[in-house]
Amino acid sequence: MALLEIEGLCGSYGGGDVIEDISLQMAEGEVFGLVGPNGHGKTTLLRAISGLLPRQRGIVRFNGHAIDGLAPETIATRGVVHVPQGDLVYKDMSVLENLLVGGYANASSEQTRSRLDFVFELFPKLEQRTGQTASSLSGGERRMLGIGRGLMMAEAKLLMLDEPSLGLAPIVIEAIYGTIQRLRQVGLTILIVEENVSRIASVADHLSILNRGRTVWSGNSGELSSRRELMETYLGI
């Protein structure tokens, strides 16, 4: 059984559809990459899965149960963690406070403590800066904080990352993707929206290209690298 199943998903913000007739399946433990031109529906698809898109049609199943139409907080407690694009951390709160917000739905303080240890193991810099306000962190550290806050949820089963490498220095991108590899090794399922095609292709089991809100190609990274016409037409490579 697939962990995430999407069938005929369409969605809008009140005007015309931004995503149209999207279908995909993700197996548990898989890393799935969404690539394509800017403004063509990738972020909107993540918002539809996590319940943040106000108008949508189609079916979204998670762990065998329909979640389309549920409130975002309900979807989150089912184990869907959405880390949005940019530095959407609470900048006036400390690093520790930001992380503890991510564990709000945990059943016990012991679970939260265990997840905190896990996040600090992944991102030692965050442990060194627990008392600092998020606004004092570098861009790369804020990205780590955003991912770490999402991972604070003890029941996390699917991690959705929107542009994790956006605006970061190459050395920080390597660190972020090293963390993604470690999360894969512990069995977390990961859905990544990414502009850096070569970077996502190095870790993804499957890739889909979205163009004008539709899936125009799906396959593995090796297949994509051999399709020059796809690279040139949709990815500008």
C-alpha positions in Angstrom: 0.0 0.0 0.0 1.3 3.5 -0.9 1.8 5.9 2.0 0.6 8.8 -0.1 -1.9 8.5 -3.0 -3.2 11.4 -5.1 -5.9 11.0 -7.8 -7.1 13.7 -10.2 -6.2 16.5 -7.8 -7.1 20.0 -9.0 -6.9 23.2 -6.9 -7.1 27.0 -7.0 -7.0 30.1 -4.8 -10.4 31.3 -6.2 -9.6 31.9 -9.9 -8.6 29.3 -12.4 -7.0 26.0 -11.4 -3.4 26.2 -10.4 -3.0 22.5 -10.4 -4.9 20.2 -12.7 -5.6 16.5 -12.7 -2.4 15.5 -10.8 -2.0 11.9 -9.8 1.0 10.3 -8.0 1.9 7.6 -5.5 4.6 7.5 -2.9 5.8 4.3 -1.2 6.9 4.4 2.4 10.5 5.3 2.8 10.7 6.9 -0.7 12.2 10.2 -1.7 10.2 11.9 -4.4 11.2 15.1 -6.2 8.9 17.7 -7.8 10.7 19.9 -10.3 9.7 22.3 -13.1 9.5 26.0 -13.9 8.8 28.6 -11.2 5.1 29.4 -10.7 3.8 26.2 -12.2 2.1 24.5 -9.3 4.8 22.7 -7.2 4.2 24.7 -4.0 0.5 24.7 -4.6 0.6 20.9 -4.7 2.3 20.7 -1.3 -0.3 23.1 0.1 -3.1 20.9 -1.3 -1.7 17.9 0.4 -1.3 19.6 3.8 -4.8 21.2 3.6 -3.7 24.8 3.1 -5.2 25.2 -0.4 -8.6 26.7 0.0 -10.3 25.1 -3.0 -9.5 21.7 -4.3 -11.1 18.6 -6.0 -9.8 15.1 -6.3 -8.6 12.5 -3.8 -5.7 12.6 -1.4 -5.1 9.5 0.7 -2.5 9.2 3.4 -1.7 5.9 5.1 -4.9 4.4 3.4 -7.3 7.1 4.6 -8.7 10.1 2.7 -7.4 13.4 4.1 -8.7 15.8 1.4 -11.1 18.2 3.1 -9.6 17.9 6.6 -8.2 20.9 8.5 -4.5 21.4 8.2 -3.9 20.8 11.9 -5.7 17.5 11.6 -3.6 16.4 8.6 -0.5 17.4 10.5 -1.4 15.2 13.5 -1.8 12.3 11.0 1.9 12.6 10.4 2.2 15.0 7.4 4.9 17.6 8.1 5.0 20.6 5.7 8.2 22.7 5.8 7.3 25.8 3.7 9.6 27.8 1.4 11.7 30.5 3.0 12.4 31.3 6.6 9.0 31.0 8.1 10.2 30.5 11.6 9.1 32.6 14.6 11.9 35.2 14.4 11.2 36.8 17.8 11.2 33.4 19.6 14.2 31.5 20.6 15.5 28.4 18.8 14.3 26.2 21.6 10.8 27.8 21.7 10.5 27.4 17.9 11.3 23.7 18.2 8.9 23.1 21.1 6.1 24.6 19.0 6.7 21.8 16.5 6.1 19.3 19.2 2.7 20.7 20.3 0.8 17.6 19.3 3.1 15.0 21.0 1.4 12.8 23.5 3.9 13.3 26.2 6.9 15.4 27.4 9.0 12.3 27.0 8.2 12.1 23.3 9.1 15.8 22.9 12.4 15.3 24.7 13.2 12.3 22.5 12.5 14.3 19.3 14.5 17.2 20.6 17.5 15.0 21.1 16.9 13.6 17.5 16.8 17.1 16.0 20.0 18.2 17.9 21.7 15.1 16.7 20.8 16.1 13.1 21.6 19.8 13.6 24.2 20.3 16.3 24.3 24.0 15.6 20.8 24.4 16.8 21.7 22.9 20.2 24.5 25.4 20.5 22.0 28.2 19.8 19.0 27.2 21.9 18.7 30.5 23.7 19.2 32.7 20.6 16.3 34.3 18.8 15.6 32.9 15.4 16.2 36.3 13.9 19.9 36.1 14.9 20.6 33.0 12.9 22.1 32.8 9.5 20.0 31.8 6.5 21.2 28.2 6.6 20.6 27.9 10.3 17.1 29.2 9.9 16.5 26.5 7.2 17.8 23.9 9.7 15.4 25.3 12.3 12.4 25.1 10.0 13.2 21.5 9.2 14.0 20.7 12.8 10.7 22.2 14.0 8.8 20.0 11.5 10.7 16.9 12.8 9.7 17.6 16.4 6.4 15.9 15.7 6.7 12.4 17.1 4.2 10.9 14.6 5.9 12.4 11.5 5.7 9.9 8.6 5.9 12.2 5.6 8.2 15.2 5.4 7.4 17.8 2.6 10.2 20.2 1.9 9.6 23.3 -0.3 12.8 24.5 -1.9 15.3 23.4 0.9 18.3 24.7 -1.1 16.8 28.1 -2.1 19.3 31.0 -1.5 21.8 28.9 0.4 25.6 28.6 -0.1 26.8 25.4 -1.7 28.3 24.1 1.6 25.0 24.6 3.4 23.1 22.9 0.6 25.4 19.9 1.0 24.7 19.8 4.8 20.9 20.0 4.2 21.0 17.2 1.7 23.3 15.2 4.0 20.5 15.4 6.6 17.9 14.4 4.0 20.0 11.2 3.3 20.1 10.5 7.0 16.3 10.9 7.3 15.9 8.5 4.5 18.1 6.0 6.3 15.8 6.0 9.3 12.8 5.3 7.0 11.1 8.8 6.7 9.2 9.4 3.5 10.2 12.7 1.9 8.6 14.8 -0.8 10.8 17.6 -2.1 10.0 20.6 -4.3 13.3 21.8 -5.8 14.7 24.1 -8.4 18.2 22.6 -8.1 17.5 19.6 -10.4 21.0 18.1 -10.2 20.9 18.2 -6.4 17.4 16.6 -6.1 18.3 14.0 -8.8 21.1 12.8 -6.6 18.8 11.6 -3.8 15.3 11.1 -5.3 13.9 7.6 -6.1 11.4 9.2 -8.5 11.0 12.6 -10.1 8.0 14.4 -11.6 8.0 17.5 -13.8 5.2 19.9 -13.3 4.4 22.5 -16.0 1.4 24.8 -16.0 -0.1 22.8 -13.1 0.1 19.5 -14.8 2.4 16.5 -14.6 4.2 16.3 -18.0 6.7 13.6 -17.1 7.5 11.1 -14.3 10.4 8.7 -13.9 13.7 8.2 -12.2 16.7 10.6 -12.3 18.6 8.4 -14.7 15.8 8.5 -17.2 15.5 12.3 -16.9 19.2 12.9 -17.5 19.0 11.0 -20.8 16.0 13.1 -22.0 17.7 16.2 -23.2 14.4 17.6 -24.7 12.7 17.5 -21.3 15.7 19.1 -19.6 15.8 21.9 -22.2 12.0 22.5 -22.6 10.9 22.4 -18.9 14.1 22.9 -16.9 16.1 25.3 -19.0 19.2 23.0 -18.9 
